[in-house]
Amino acid sequence: MDVIYGVHSVAEALKARARNFDHVEIARERSDPKMQRIIADCRASGIPVRFVPREALDRLAKTANHQGVVAVTTSKQYSQVEDLMESKRGEWTFLVVLDGVEDPHNLGAVLRAADGAGADGIVVPERRAVHVTGTVAKSSAGASEHMAIAKVTNISRTLEDLKDQNIWVVGLDERGDQDYDQVDYKMDCALVFGAEGKGLHEHVRKHCDFLVKIPMAGAVSSLNVSVAAGIVMYELVRQRRSTSDAPRPREKK
């Protein structure tokens, strides 16, 4: 069983219905409208709700940053890369590939931006990378519960498989030979972002069709991976919207 915490994380997990809930624990002193909606959603779904001291939530979540609500659930269900491609939301495929992101806050922020930008899904390596944890779910404001994520054993091989299916691979790298906004993203493509501090691995760089960079005017040569990913993803969105191909919103359940 997994533990997710935070108002948005738990609320979005209840909406997504992608996990089975064992129970939800709520701090006794929380009685505000947001918490009342969570309680109502739990009761409507037959999920047990327990009212406990805040200290009990601290122990269960292993952090005091739980906002007074913690849910015990089944683990996040991961997808296959093929599933991500089959569920594309616009005219062109839009995948995000993460080459070894290890910080849960960064993964959460990327998931939140990718969900907002209308990405079809995220690809992450099975090893040497963070996956969806309670911290990731909270950092993503619940976007992790809606975003399809595929775990793969080898990022380079996955990129080659995507290219065999006519998916263009665009990697962000500070050594890129063109700026990120010089690429025409009106095509089936996968955006590839590297790990914190290290960027793209050399063997991953070699599998990219385009290597792009974000121009930096200050003394620091690069941005945090989640900030950089958001910039490039929304340039893709801007270009595609200029052709009236805005991502289709997900249907409400």
Order of alpha helices (4+ residues) and beta strands (2+ residues): beta-alpha-beta-alpha-beta-alpha-beta-alpha-beta-alpha-beta-alpha-beta-alpha-beta-beta-beta-alpha-beta-alpha
